[in-house]
Amino acid sequence: MKIGITMGDPAGIGPEIILKALNPQLLTLNSQLIIIGSEDIIKETAKRFTLKVPCPVIDCIKIKREEVPYGKVSYKSGEAAYKSILKATELAQEGEIDAIVTAPINKSAVNLVHPDFTGHTELLASLTGTKKFAMMLASEKLKVTLVTTHLPLQKVPNALTKESILDKIELTYQFLKEIYPRNQ
């Protein structure tokens, strides 16, 4: 299985998290991993934390560290994060990768590039033409589908409707039925 990992926000913790998670001593996956983002940012992050870049990097945006200082929201950092997601989606749709893992982004930075951006889930649905979708948090023993995403807590009660709750229940049921058929 080929897994594409988006770089995340180059001015944030995305590149660092990826490289630390892919530490060869910790990694036990039998998959081919590919980082999608800026090769310069990934290499600079590896050097900064004395880490190795353990897999190929698809360099989909030319950007240097000095263009995206740590902790600063900018158009450049939002553009880099956004383009990484676009490239990963393109590679998945073309069958070049089998799955996408997304590193953390700064929504404020991405909004400078794409004002309608609300989150990874919504963007991936839009890019793939998916009409019915949800964010699911999953572990081996527990699966949780969110009815609302990216809302301030005070807006959640008005966003919860009988229809939205039933829609997510049905979507979750269909997904779990497909993934975990009873005959197994």
Order of alpha helices (4+ residues) and beta strands (2+ residues): beta-alpha-beta-alpha-beta-alpha-beta-alpha-alpha-beta-beta-alpha-alpha
